[in-house]
Amino acid sequence: MNLNVTKTSTKPILEEASMSAVEKQTEAEPQAVVEAPEESRVPVAQCEIDEIIRKRVYGAVALGMAPLPMVDLLGLYALQVELVSALAKKHNVPFKPDMVKALLGSLVGSVLPVSLAPAFFSLFKLIPVIGWTAGASTMCIIGGASTYAVGRVFDKHFASGGTLLNVETDKLRTAFKEKYEEGKEYVGKLRKKSTAAKEEAPEPQAAG
């Protein structure tokens, strides 16, 4: 008889303990939901993003004028990787250089007739006078426009909550093509602005 009484009295205790555990879990869940927004990314001012991209576009255009073939191409590649790194840091996104390098090759190749087009125009500088002028001019446009496009598509991806682990390559290529065309106009405006500034600058006076 004593054993039966013990079993009967233990059951409510177990049920009470189980209900207590469920209640504690239920109380913990709303707390987790409340804390989640604190981990969300802080919006970045557009002027800061514009400045990051503009500086790299200027750098890409300058690299296009490099006299030595392939130096411009290697420099451009490194500059674009660094651009994505700067944007990732600004948006508090983990940066993975190997993934970025693979993505950049895919994106740039999607807007050019052949994947070696930048290398061709870089090597075209070997031809005296005409070759260097044509090659440098083309590399300025390709480098500047592609750098602009890289900046815009990755900024939009990071700003929307994306990371380098969830990139949809097809969508990124489509957006890159659009921004590349926009980038060519952007580079044209920058070059005109730079030329106008040089013309307006006072000529240095000879000493004595």
N, C-alpha and C positions, 0 to 999 in steps of 0.2 A: 504493500500500500504506500509506503513512503517513497518508493521509486516512482510510482505513477504520479504522485503529487509533485515530485521534483521536475518531471518532464513537463507537466502542465504549467507550472510556474515559470519555467525557463523560456517557453515559447513567446510570451508577451515581451519578455526582456529583449530577445533577439529581434522581434519585429520593431520594437522601439529603437534599438540601435541602428537597424537598417533604415528606418525612416529618418533618423537623425543624420545619417550619412548622405541620404538623398537630398535633404534640405540644405546641408552644407554645400553640396555640389551645385544646387540650384542657385544659392546665394552667391557663389563664386563666379558663375557664368555672366551675369549682368555686369559684374565688376570688370571682367575681361573685355566686354564690349565697350565699356566706357573708356577703358585705357587705350584701345586701339587707335583712336584719332591722334593721340599724342605721338605715335610713331609715323604718321603720314608726313610726306615731304613738304617742306616749306616752299611756296612758290618763289621763283626767281624773277627779278625785275627784267623786263624785256630789254631795257637799255644796256644791262650788263651782258646779256647774251649777244646783242648786236655788236657790242664792243669786242667781245671775244672773237667773233667770226670776222669782223672787219680787219682786225690786226693780222689774222692768219691769211686772209685774202690778199692783203698788201704784201705779206711775206711771200706768198705763192707767185704773185706777179713779179716781184723782185727776183725770185729764183729763176723765172723764165728768161731773164736777161743774163743769166750766168754764161760766160763765154765757153766753158768747158762742157762738152757733151756728157750726158748721163749724170753729171753733178746736180743739174736742175731736177732730174727725175727722182733721184735718191733723196734729195732734200725735200721735194714735194711730198713724197711718201711719208717721210718722218714727220713732216709738219702736220699732215692730216691725221696721223695717229695721235700726235700730241693734242690736236684740236679736240678729238673725241675724248681724250683723257681729261682735258680741261672742262668740257661740258659735263662729263660723268661726275667729276668732282663737285661741280656747281650744283648738280641735281642730287648729290649724295647717292650715286649709283656705283656699285663695285666695277672697277675697270679691269678688263682682261685683254691685254695687248694681242695675244695670238688670235682671239676671236675677231678683234677689230681689223687686223691685217687681212684676214680671209674675207671679211665683209667688204672692205674697201676695194679689193681686187674685183669682186663681183659687181659692185656698184659702178665703178669707173668703166669696166668693160661693157656695161649695159648701154652706155651712151655714145660709145665710139664705134666706128665702122669695123675696126679690128682692135684686138686687145693690145697690140704692140704699137698703136698709133702714137702715144706719147714718146716712146723710145725712138720711133722713126723721126719725128720732128726734132727730137733732141740731137740725134746723130746728124740730122740735116745741117746742123750748124757747122759741120766740118767743111762744107763747101764755102770757099771764101766769099765775103761780102754779101752776095745775094742769098746764099744758103743760110748764113748766120742771121741775117735780117728776117727772112721768112720764118726760120725755125724759132727764133726768139719771140717773134710776134705771136706765132701760133701757140707756143708753150705758155706764154703769158695768159692767153685766153683760156686754154685748156686747164692750166693749173689754177687760175683764179676762179673760174666758173665751177670746177669740180670741188674745190675747197669750200666755196660758198654753199654748194649743194650738200656736201657732207655735214657741214655745220647745221644747216636748217633741218635736215631729215633726222639727225640724231637728237637735236634739241627737242623737236616735236615728239619723238619717241620717248625720250626720258621724261619730258614734262607730262606726258599722258600716263605715267606710272610704269612705263616699260623699262626693261633692263637688257643687257646683252644676251641673256639666256632665253628671252622670249621674243626675239626679233622674227617677224614674218618677212622673209627675204623678198618674196614677190611684191608685197605692198611697198616695201622699202625701195625696191628698184623703180617702181612706178612713180613714187614720190620724188626719187632722185632725178629721174629724167626731166620732170617738170621744173624742179629747182635748178637743174643744170642750165636750162634755157634761160631761166630768170637770172642765173648767175652771170651769163654772158653779157646781159644788159647791165648788170650791176658793175662788172669789171669795166665795161665801156665808160660808164659814168665816172668811176674812180680815176681812170686814165685821163679823161677830159678835165676833171677837176685838178688833177696833179699838173697837167700841162698848163692850165690857166694860171695856177699858182706860181709856176716857174716864170711865166711871161710877165706876171705882175710884180715879181720880186725885183727890187732895185739892183742895177748892175754895180758890182764892186768898183770903187774908184781906185785908180792907180795911186800908189804912194808917192809923195813928194811932188 
